[in-house]
Amino acid sequence: MVRTLANWFQREEPAVVKLLLRAVGILSRHESTGKQLRALQPYVLSCCYSVDGSIVAETFQVLRDLVDQLPWQHSAAFLIQLAFTLAPFLEEESEHLRLTAFEIYGALLAKVSRRVFVFPLRHQVLNLLILLVLHLEDANGRIAQIARPTLCHLATLLGWSKLRATFAEKDIWTILSALLQQEVGRALWFLKQSIQLFRSPQVPIRRAAVWFAGQIIQTLGAEEAREMDEVHAGQCKPAPAACPSDVVAGAQKLGQVGSQQSPSGGGDGEACHLGAHGDSWRLLSAWAAAPYPPPLHLPFPLPSLQPCLAGFHGASESRLQPQPEA
């Protein structure tokens, strides 16, 4: 029977695949079908990548039921694989899918104890730490409600007693500051995560990501900054079109970069021309610190960040305009 079901999963008819997914959901409710269920789990996970949105939605419903019912001790390999599968969906533009992904991910981590919280799951969760924090600002309030207890449980798993209290009741800015202060040795890792979130479809999350990147950059020495430039050179992809003033609104006042000073005006003031003095990270730090930044002309090339920031250009009004060196 399992082989027959597996073969049918490879059919492309949405109605057939949905029926098979529902059959898996029924199998999961019976303890005697554990072996058959384990054989079908890879096929269920593969449905997460279907081009048919209704199949993906049905798959997530089945996965949510599976996570609720499967014990960690008998299903650890599948649950860990599921954790990795869910990661890209935590930034899904569809609120319904994103919410379901957070529900599944939160329920999955709730099953994890400190004894089994080891590589690779530990590394994967730490790699999503900034994403989880920033989604406290998610447009969907239910996602924020899921993210907070998930962060608290994560702090328990990591033995972060002070941060657990911060995760439980503080705002996102306090959490990020406390996280950077306690885990300063992971600053570069946090910075990489923040840069990835420059591409978030949600303005509040992009804003928080750029603000946190600016805070981290101010703590980096010259050697660490060069290391980041080397790591990220040529690796960033363009972000969705958006105005940088939307991304960084609410941060601190624009300061000086090299010998150039910021204008006193707000977002509608004259353009701020920042020369090639200082490295690209210091430049981004100053730009990210502006509450309502003016149009910003960046020196070119900006090795690691120019590709990332290029996506912030509006279609008809560019607020970030690279200029060639003299």
C-alpha positions as CSV (number, residue, x, y, z in Angstrom):
1,M,0.0,0.0,0.0
2,V,2.8,2.4,0.9
3,R,4.5,1.9,-2.5
4,T,1.2,2.6,-4.3
5,L,0.6,5.8,-2.3
6,A,4.2,6.9,-2.9
7,N,3.7,6.4,-6.7
8,W,0.5,8.4,-6.6
9,F,2.3,11.3,-4.8
10,Q,4.3,11.8,-8.0
11,R,1.2,12.5,-10.0
12,E,0.6,16.2,-10.9
13,E,-3.2,16.3,-10.5
14,P,-3.9,18.7,-7.5
15,A,-7.1,16.8,-6.5
16,V,-5.2,13.5,-6.3
17,V,-2.3,15.0,-4.3
18,K,-4.7,16.6,-1.8
19,L,-6.5,13.3,-1.3
20,L,-3.2,11.6,-0.6
21,L,-2.2,14.3,1.9
22,R,-5.5,13.8,3.7
23,A,-4.8,10.1,3.8
24,V,-1.5,10.8,5.5
25,G,-3.3,12.9,8.0
26,I,-5.6,10.0,8.8
27,L,-2.7,7.5,9.1
28,S,-1.0,9.8,11.6
29,R,-3.9,9.4,14.0
30,H,-3.3,5.7,14.3
31,E,-0.3,4.3,16.3
32,S,-0.2,1.1,14.3
33,T,0.6,2.9,11.1
34,G,3.9,4.5,12.2
35,K,6.1,2.5,9.8
36,Q,3.9,3.4,6.8
37,L,3.8,7.0,7.9
38,R,7.6,7.3,8.1
39,A,7.9,6.0,4.6
40,L,5.5,8.7,3.2
41,Q,7.0,11.6,5.1
42,P,9.5,12.6,2.4
43,Y,6.7,12.8,-0.1
44,V,4.7,15.0,2.1
45,L,7.7,17.4,2.6
46,S,8.2,17.5,-1.2
47,C,4.7,18.9,-1.5
48,C,5.9,22.1,0.2
49,Y,7.6,23.0,-3.0
50,S,4.6,22.5,-5.3
51,V,3.8,25.3,-7.7
52,D,0.1,24.9,-6.8
53,G,-0.6,27.1,-3.8
54,S,-3.6,25.0,-2.7
55,I,-1.3,21.9,-2.4
56,V,1.2,23.8,-0.3
57,A,-1.6,25.1,2.0
58,E,-3.0,21.5,2.3
59,T,0.5,20.2,3.0
60,F,1.0,22.7,5.8
61,Q,-2.2,21.6,7.5
62,V,-1.1,18.0,7.4
63,L,2.4,19.0,8.7
64,R,0.8,20.9,11.6
65,D,-1.2,17.8,12.6
66,L,1.9,15.6,12.2
67,V,4.0,17.8,14.5
68,D,1.3,17.8,17.1
69,Q,1.1,14.0,17.1
70,L,4.6,12.8,16.5
71,P,6.9,12.2,19.5
72,W,10.4,13.5,19.2
73,Q,12.1,10.3,20.2
74,H,10.6,8.4,17.3
75,S,10.5,11.2,14.7
76,A,13.6,13.3,15.4
77,A,15.1,12.9,11.9
78,F,11.8,14.0,10.2
79,L,11.2,16.9,12.5
80,I,14.7,18.2,12.0
81,Q,14.3,18.0,8.3
82,L,11.0,19.7,8.6
83,A,12.6,22.6,10.6
84,F,15.0,23.2,7.7
85,T,12.2,22.9,5.1
86,L,10.1,25.6,7.0
87,A,12.9,28.2,7.2
88,P,12.1,30.0,3.9
89,F,8.4,30.0,4.6
90,L,8.9,32.1,7.7
91,E,9.4,35.0,5.4
92,E,6.6,34.0,3.0
93,E,4.7,37.0,1.7
94,S,1.4,35.2,2.0
95,E,0.2,35.9,5.6
96,H,-1.7,32.6,5.8
97,L,1.3,30.4,4.8
98,R,3.7,32.5,7.0
99,L,1.4,32.1,10.0
100,T,1.1,28.4,9.5
101,A,4.8,28.1,9.1
102,F,5.4,29.9,12.4
103,E,2.8,27.7,14.1
104,I,4.5,24.5,12.9
105,Y,8.0,25.8,13.7
106,G,6.9,26.9,17.2
107,A,5.2,23.6,17.9
108,L,8.3,21.7,16.7
109,L,10.7,23.6,18.9
110,A,8.4,23.2,21.9
111,K,9.1,19.4,21.6
112,V,12.9,19.9,21.9
113,S,14.7,19.5,25.2
114,R,18.2,20.8,26.1
115,R,19.4,17.2,25.9
116,V,18.6,16.8,22.2
117,F,19.2,20.4,21.2
118,V,22.4,19.7,19.3
119,F,23.8,20.2,15.8
120,P,22.4,20.5,13.2
121,L,19.1,21.8,14.7
122,R,20.9,24.1,17.2
123,H,22.9,25.7,14.4
124,Q,19.8,26.1,12.2
125,V,17.7,27.7,15.0
126,L,20.6,30.1,15.9
127,N,20.8,31.0,12.2
128,L,17.1,32.1,12.4
129,L,17.4,33.9,15.7
130,I,17.3,37.5,14.3
131,L,14.4,36.5,12.0
132,L,12.4,35.3,15.0
133,V,13.2,38.5,16.9
134,L,12.3,40.8,14.0
135,H,9.0,39.0,13.5
136,L,7.8,40.5,16.8
137,E,7.1,43.4,14.4
138,D,5.2,41.2,12.0
139,A,2.1,42.7,10.4
140,N,0.2,39.7,11.5
141,G,-0.3,40.0,15.3
142,R,-0.7,36.2,15.7
143,I,2.8,35.6,14.3
144,A,4.2,38.0,16.9
145,Q,2.3,36.1,19.6
146,I,3.9,32.9,18.4
147,A,7.4,34.3,18.0
148,R,7.7,35.6,21.6
149,P,7.1,32.2,23.4
150,T,9.3,30.5,20.8
151,L,12.1,32.9,21.6
152,C,11.6,32.3,25.3
153,H,11.8,28.5,24.8
154,L,14.9,29.0,22.7
155,A,16.5,31.0,25.5
156,T,15.8,28.2,27.9
157,L,17.4,25.7,25.5
158,L,20.5,27.9,25.2
159,G,20.6,28.6,28.9
160,W,20.1,32.3,28.4
161,S,18.2,33.1,31.7
162,K,18.6,36.9,31.5
163,L,17.7,37.1,27.8
164,R,14.7,34.9,28.5
165,A,13.2,37.5,30.7
166,T,14.0,40.1,28.1
167,F,12.4,38.0,25.3
168,A,9.3,37.6,27.5
169,E,8.4,41.2,28.0
170,K,10.6,43.8,26.2
171,D,10.2,45.5,22.9
172,I,12.2,44.5,19.8
173,W,14.7,47.3,20.2
174,T,15.5,46.4,23.8
175,I,15.8,42.7,22.8
176,L,18.2,43.4,20.0
177,S,20.4,45.6,22.1
178,A,20.5,43.1,24.9
179,L,21.2,40.2,22.5
180,L,24.1,42.1,21.0
181,Q,25.5,43.0,24.4
182,Q,25.4,39.4,25.7
183,E,26.3,37.6,22.5
184,V,28.9,40.0,21.2
185,G,31.0,37.1,20.0
186,R,28.2,36.3,17.5
187,A,28.0,39.8,16.1
188,L,29.2,38.9,12.6
189,W,26.7,36.1,12.5
190,F,23.9,38.4,13.6
191,L,25.0,40.9,11.0
192,K,24.8,38.3,8.2
193,Q,21.3,37.4,9.3
194,S,20.2,41.1,9.4
195,I,21.5,41.7,5.9
196,Q,19.5,38.8,4.6
197,L,16.4,40.5,6.1
198,F,17.0,43.6,4.1
199,R,15.0,41.7,1.5
200,S,12.0,41.2,3.7
201,P,8.7,42.1,2.1
202,Q,7.6,43.9,5.3
203,V,8.7,47.4,5.9
204,P,8.9,47.2,9.8
205,I,11.2,44.1,9.5
206,R,13.4,45.8,6.9
207,R,13.6,48.9,9.1
208,A,14.6,46.8,12.2
209,A,17.1,44.8,10.2
210,V,18.9,47.9,8.9
211,W,18.8,49.5,12.3
212,F,20.3,46.4,14.0
213,A,22.9,46.2,11.2
214,G,23.9,49.7,12.0
215,Q,24.2,48.9,15.7
216,I,26.4,45.9,15.0
217,I,28.6,47.7,12.5
218,Q,29.5,50.3,15.2
219,T,30.9,47.6,17.4
220,L,33.1,46.0,14.6
221,G,36.8,46.6,14.4
222,A,38.5,47.3,11.0
223,E,39.5,43.6,10.7
224,E,36.0,42.3,11.3
225,A,34.6,44.9,8.8
226,R,37.0,43.7,6.2
227,E,36.1,40.1,6.9
228,M,32.4,40.9,6.3
229,D,33.3,42.7,3.0
230,E,35.1,39.6,1.9
231,V,32.4,37.2,3.0
232,H,29.6,39.1,1.3
233,A,31.3,40.5,-1.8
234,G,29.2,39.4,-4.7
235,Q,26.9,37.3,-2.7
236,C,24.0,39.7,-2.0
237,K,20.9,39.7,-4.2
238,P,18.8,42.7,-5.0
239,A,16.0,43.4,-2.5
240,P,12.4,44.3,-3.5
241,A,11.9,47.8,-4.6
242,A,11.3,50.1,-1.7
243,C,12.3,53.6,-0.6
244,P,15.2,53.6,2.0
245,S,13.3,56.2,4.0
246,D,10.7,53.6,4.7
247,V,13.3,51.0,5.7
248,V,15.2,53.1,8.2
249,A,12.5,55.4,9.6
250,G,12.5,55.4,13.4
251,A,16.3,55.0,13.9
252,Q,18.8,57.5,15.2
253,K,19.9,60.8,13.6
254,L,22.3,60.8,10.7
255,G,25.9,61.5,11.9
256,Q,29.1,62.3,10.1
257,V,31.0,60.1,7.8
258,G,34.5,61.1,7.2
259,S,34.7,64.8,6.5
260,Q,31.1,65.0,5.3
261,Q,28.2,66.1,7.5
262,S,24.6,65.2,7.2
263,P,22.1,67.9,6.3
264,S,19.7,69.2,9.0
265,G,16.7,68.5,6.9
266,G,14.5,65.4,7.0
267,G,13.6,62.9,4.3
268,D,12.6,65.6,1.8
269,G,15.8,67.7,2.3
270,E,18.6,68.1,-0.2
271,A,20.6,65.0,-1.1
272,C,23.5,64.0,1.2
273,H,26.6,63.4,-0.8
274,L,28.9,61.0,1.1
275,G,32.3,60.6,-0.3
276,A,34.6,57.6,-0.4
277,H,36.0,58.5,3.1
278,G,35.6,55.6,5.5
279,D,34.7,52.0,4.6
280,S,31.3,50.8,3.4
281,W,30.2,49.5,6.8
282,R,30.7,52.9,8.4
283,L,28.7,54.5,5.6
284,L,25.8,52.1,6.0
285,S,25.9,52.6,9.8
286,A,25.4,56.3,9.4
287,W,22.7,55.9,6.8
288,A,20.9,53.3,8.8
289,A,20.9,55.6,11.8
290,A,18.8,58.3,10.2
291,P,15.2,58.7,11.3
292,Y,14.1,60.3,8.0
293,P,17.2,60.1,5.7
294,P,17.6,62.4,2.7
295,P,18.4,61.0,-0.7
296,L,21.8,59.4,-0.2
297,H,24.6,59.3,-2.9
298,L,26.9,56.5,-2.2
299,P,30.5,56.2,-3.5
300,F,31.0,53.4,-6.0
301,P,32.0,50.6,-5.7
302,L,30.4,49.5,-2.4
303,P,31.7,45.9,-2.5
304,S,29.4,44.0,-0.3
305,L,26.4,46.1,0.2
306,Q,25.8,47.8,-3.2
307,P,24.0,44.7,-4.6
308,C,21.8,44.4,-1.5
309,L,20.9,48.1,-1.4
310,A,20.3,48.3,-5.1
311,G,16.9,46.7,-4.6
312,F,15.8,49.6,-2.4
313,H,15.6,51.9,-5.5
314,G,12.1,53.0,-6.4
315,A,11.0,52.5,-10.0
316,S,10.7,56.2,-10.7
317,E,12.4,57.9,-7.7
318,S,15.7,56.5,-6.6
319,R,16.8,57.4,-3.1
320,L,20.1,55.6,-3.3
321,Q,22.2,56.7,-6.2
322,P,25.7,55.3,-6.7
323,Q,28.2,57.8,-8.2
324,P,31.5,56.9,-9.9
325,E,34.7,57.8,-8.1
326,A,36.4,60.9,-9.4
